[in-house]
């Protein structure tokens, strides 16, 4: 997700999650006007050997990780009662009174050049005796560039449940 320059990360993530979960209506690329209808997005027409519309995505490699001690904010995570050692909890697990002594959460998301390149770049080589492809069609081309801080979201396709979301504040921009 890429917001307007200077947009707050929480605002961009909230909008992206709403779009990904279909809480707000989405507009398909075929209905967007040519030009730059949104941040990092350009729509145009290109010559092609196929009638299929084209999508190009340009992004950077990034890694995001987090490690949280959930007991530092036990009430927020519903762990206040379960971590109280004055009374026993979880009688179905043990005859000895138990309490949550530690709770941590770690998350990692890594997106590398190979993963995005495979989805974003189409390359072809010509063999000996082969002619260049005939570009007989004019097709719609959507190009998306993530070249400054951006958000990401992973969504379960069937249920639209958000599995992970994060913000890349300092993308490793590599020019080739």
LOZA-671495 format. One record per residue (C-alpha): residue number from 1; residue in one letter; y, x, z. Coordinates in nm, 2 decimals, always signed. Last residue first. Layout:
BEGIN
(NUM; 'a'; (Y; X; Z))
...
! end
This chain:
BEGIN
(176; 'x'; (-0.13; +2.04; -1.12))
(175; 'x'; (+0.10; +1.92; -0.85))
(174; 'x'; (-0.05; +1.87; -0.50))
(173; 'x'; (+0.11; +1.63; -0.27))
(172; 'x'; (-0.06; +1.64; +0.07))
(171; 'x'; (+0.06; +1.30; +0.20))
(170; 'x'; (+0.27; +1.31; +0.51))
(169; 'x'; (+0.28; +0.96; +0.68))
(168; 'x'; (-0.05; +0.83; +0.56))
(167; 'x'; (-0.08; +0.49; +0.74))
(166; 'x'; (-0.40; +0.32; +0.84))
(165; 'x'; (-0.63; +0.02; +0.80))
(164; 'x'; (-1.00; -0.02; +0.86))
(163; 'x'; (-1.26; -0.30; +0.84))
(162; 'x'; (-1.03; -0.58; +0.74))
(161; 'x'; (-1.24; -0.89; +0.70))
(160; 'x'; (-1.20; -1.04; +0.34))
(159; 'x'; (-1.54; -1.22; +0.40))
(158; 'x'; (-1.70; -1.12; +0.07))
(157; 'x'; (-1.52; -0.81; -0.02))
(156; 'x'; (-1.52; -0.64; +0.32))
(155; 'x'; (-1.17; -0.49; +0.33))
(154; 'x'; (-1.06; -0.12; +0.36))
(153; 'x'; (-0.68; -0.09; +0.40))
(152; 'x'; (-0.44; +0.19; +0.31))
(151; 'x'; (-0.08; +0.26; +0.38))
(150; 'x'; (+0.17; +0.49; +0.21))
(149; 'x'; (+0.41; +0.78; +0.26))
(148; 'x'; (+0.52; +0.93; -0.08))
(147; 'x'; (+0.35; +0.98; -0.41))
(146; 'x'; (+0.11; +0.68; -0.44))
(145; 'x'; (+0.15; +0.60; -0.81))
(144; 'x'; (+0.02; +0.28; -0.97))
(143; 'x'; (+0.00; +0.24; -1.35))
(142; 'x'; (-0.08; -0.10; -1.50))
(141; 'x'; (-0.14; -0.10; -1.88))
(140; 'x'; (-0.16; -0.41; -2.09))
(139; 'x'; (-0.33; -0.36; -2.43))
(138; 'x'; (-0.23; -0.28; -2.79))
(137; 'x'; (-0.54; -0.25; -3.00))
(136; 'x'; (-0.65; -0.04; -3.30))
(135; 'x'; (-0.64; +0.30; -3.13))
(134; 'x'; (-0.91; +0.45; -3.35))
(133; 'x'; (-1.10; +0.72; -3.16))
(132; 'x'; (-1.06; +1.07; -3.28))
(131; 'x'; (-1.33; +1.17; -3.53))
(130; 'x'; (-1.65; +1.34; -3.43))
(129; 'x'; (-1.79; +1.63; -3.64))
(128; 'x'; (-1.82; +1.85; -3.34))
(127; 'x'; (-1.79; +1.66; -3.01))
(126; 'x'; (-1.48; +1.50; -2.87))
(125; 'x'; (-1.42; +1.49; -2.50))
(124; 'x'; (-1.32; +1.19; -2.29))
(123; 'x'; (-1.14; +1.15; -1.97))
(122; 'x'; (-1.07; +0.83; -1.77))
(121; 'x'; (-0.90; +0.90; -1.44))
(120; 'x'; (-0.85; +0.67; -1.15))
(119; 'x'; (-1.19; +0.58; -1.01))
(118; 'x'; (-1.36; +0.92; -1.05))
(117; 'x'; (-1.03; +1.09; -0.97))
(116; 'x'; (-1.00; +0.90; -0.65))
(115; 'x'; (-1.34; +1.02; -0.51))
(114; 'x'; (-1.30; +1.37; -0.66))
(113; 'x'; (-0.95; +1.43; -0.51))
(112; 'x'; (-1.05; +1.34; -0.16))
(111; 'x'; (-1.01; +1.04; +0.06))
(110; 'x'; (-1.10; +1.08; +0.42))
(109; 'x'; (-1.08; +0.82; +0.69))
(108; 'x'; (-1.18; +0.90; +1.05))
(107; 'x'; (-1.18; +0.69; +1.36))
(106; 'x'; (-1.25; +0.77; +1.72))
(105; 'x'; (-1.26; +0.52; +2.00))
(104; 'x'; (-1.32; +0.61; +2.36))
(103; 'x'; (-1.45; +0.43; +2.67))
(102; 'x'; (-1.53; +0.59; +3.00))
(101; 'x'; (-1.68; +0.48; +3.33))
(100; 'x'; (-1.76; +0.12; +3.24))
(99; 'x'; (-1.91; -0.03; +3.56))
(98; 'x'; (-2.28; -0.07; +3.67))
(97; 'x'; (-2.45; -0.21; +3.98))
(96; 'x'; (-2.81; -0.10; +3.99))
(95; 'x'; (-3.06; -0.36; +3.87))
(94; 'x'; (-2.98; -0.26; +3.52))
(93; 'x'; (-2.90; -0.41; +3.18))
(92; 'x'; (-2.90; -0.78; +3.25))
(91; 'x'; (-2.69; -0.72; +3.56))
(90; 'x'; (-2.40; -0.59; +3.35))
(89; 'x'; (-2.13; -0.55; +3.62))
(88; 'x'; (-2.13; -0.45; +3.98))
(87; 'x'; (-1.82; -0.47; +4.19))
(86; 'x'; (-1.58; -0.22; +4.33))
(85; 'x'; (-1.62; +0.01; +4.03))
(84; 'x'; (-1.37; -0.19; +3.82))
(83; 'x'; (-1.43; -0.07; +3.46))
(82; 'x'; (-1.57; -0.40; +3.33))
(81; 'x'; (-1.28; -0.60; +3.49))
(80; 'x'; (-1.01; -0.39; +3.32))
(79; 'x'; (-1.20; -0.34; +2.99))
(78; 'x'; (-1.05; -0.62; +2.77))
(77; 'x'; (-0.89; -0.37; +2.53))
(76; 'x'; (-0.53; -0.43; +2.64))
(75; 'x'; (-0.64; -0.45; +3.00))
(74; 'x'; (-0.80; -0.10; +2.99))
(73; 'x'; (-0.49; +0.07; +2.85))
(72; 'x'; (-0.58; +0.43; +2.95))
(71; 'x'; (-0.94; +0.30; +2.95))
(70; 'x'; (-0.95; +0.30; +2.57))
(69; 'x'; (-0.91; +0.68; +2.54))
(68; 'x'; (-0.83; +0.70; +2.17))
(67; 'x'; (-0.91; +0.95; +1.90))
(66; 'x'; (-0.76; +0.92; +1.56))
(65; 'x'; (-0.83; +1.06; +1.21))
(64; 'x'; (-0.66; +1.04; +0.88))
(63; 'x'; (-0.74; +1.26; +0.58))
(62; 'x'; (-0.56; +1.27; +0.26))
(61; 'x'; (-0.60; +1.36; -0.11))
(60; 'x'; (-0.32; +1.24; -0.32))
(59; 'x'; (-0.28; +0.94; -0.55))
(58; 'x'; (-0.24; +0.84; -0.91))
(57; 'x'; (-0.40; +0.51; -1.02))
(56; 'x'; (-0.43; +0.41; -1.38))
(55; 'x'; (-0.53; +0.06; -1.48))
(54; 'x'; (-0.61; -0.05; -1.84))
(53; 'x'; (-0.65; -0.39; -2.00))
(52; 'x'; (-0.97; -0.43; -2.21))
(51; 'x'; (-0.93; -0.47; -2.59))
(50; 'x'; (-1.07; -0.12; -2.65))
(49; 'x'; (-0.95; +0.18; -2.86))
(48; 'x'; (-0.62; +0.17; -2.69))
(47; 'x'; (-0.24; +0.18; -2.77))
(46; 'x'; (-0.03; +0.11; -2.46))
(45; 'x'; (+0.17; -0.18; -2.32))
(44; 'x'; (+0.36; -0.16; -1.99))
(43; 'x'; (+0.35; -0.23; -1.62))
(42; 'x'; (+0.48; +0.02; -1.36))
(41; 'x'; (+0.40; +0.02; -0.99))
(40; 'x'; (+0.51; +0.27; -0.73))
(39; 'x'; (+0.71; +0.01; -0.55))
(38; 'x'; (+0.71; -0.32; -0.74))
(37; 'x'; (+0.79; -0.49; -1.07))
(36; 'x'; (+0.86; -0.17; -1.25))
(35; 'x'; (+0.88; -0.25; -1.62))
(34; 'x'; (+0.68; -0.52; -1.79))
(33; 'x'; (+0.67; -0.85; -1.60))
(32; 'x'; (+0.37; -0.93; -1.38))
(31; 'x'; (+0.14; -1.21; -1.48))
(30; 'x'; (-0.14; -0.99; -1.63))
(29; 'x'; (-0.12; -0.77; -1.31))
(28; 'x'; (-0.24; -1.06; -1.10))
(27; 'x'; (-0.01; -1.22; -0.85))
(26; 'x'; (-0.13; -1.26; -0.50))
(25; 'x'; (-0.08; -1.55; -0.26))
(24; 'x'; (-0.03; -1.47; +0.11))
(23; 'x'; (-0.31; -1.49; +0.36))
(22; 'x'; (-0.54; -1.35; +0.09))
(21; 'x'; (-0.70; -1.10; +0.33))
(20; 'x'; (-0.59; -0.81; +0.10))
(19; 'x'; (-0.24; -0.96; +0.06))
(18; 'x'; (-0.19; -1.02; +0.43))
(17; 'x'; (-0.32; -0.67; +0.50))
(16; 'x'; (-0.07; -0.53; +0.25))
(15; 'x'; (+0.22; -0.72; +0.40))
(14; 'x'; (+0.13; -0.62; +0.76))
(13; 'x'; (+0.07; -0.26; +0.65))
(12; 'x'; (+0.42; -0.24; +0.48))
(11; 'x'; (+0.60; -0.39; +0.78))
(10; 'x'; (+0.41; -0.17; +1.03))
(9; 'x'; (+0.50; +0.14; +0.82))
(8; 'x'; (+0.87; +0.06; +0.83))
(7; 'x'; (+1.03; +0.04; +0.48))
(6; 'x'; (+1.24; +0.35; +0.39))
(5; 'x'; (+1.16; +0.35; +0.02))
(4; 'x'; (+1.01; +0.01; -0.06))
(3; 'x'; (+0.65; -0.03; +0.03))
(2; 'x'; (+0.34; +0.13; -0.09))
(1; 'x'; (+0.00; +0.00; +0.00))
! end
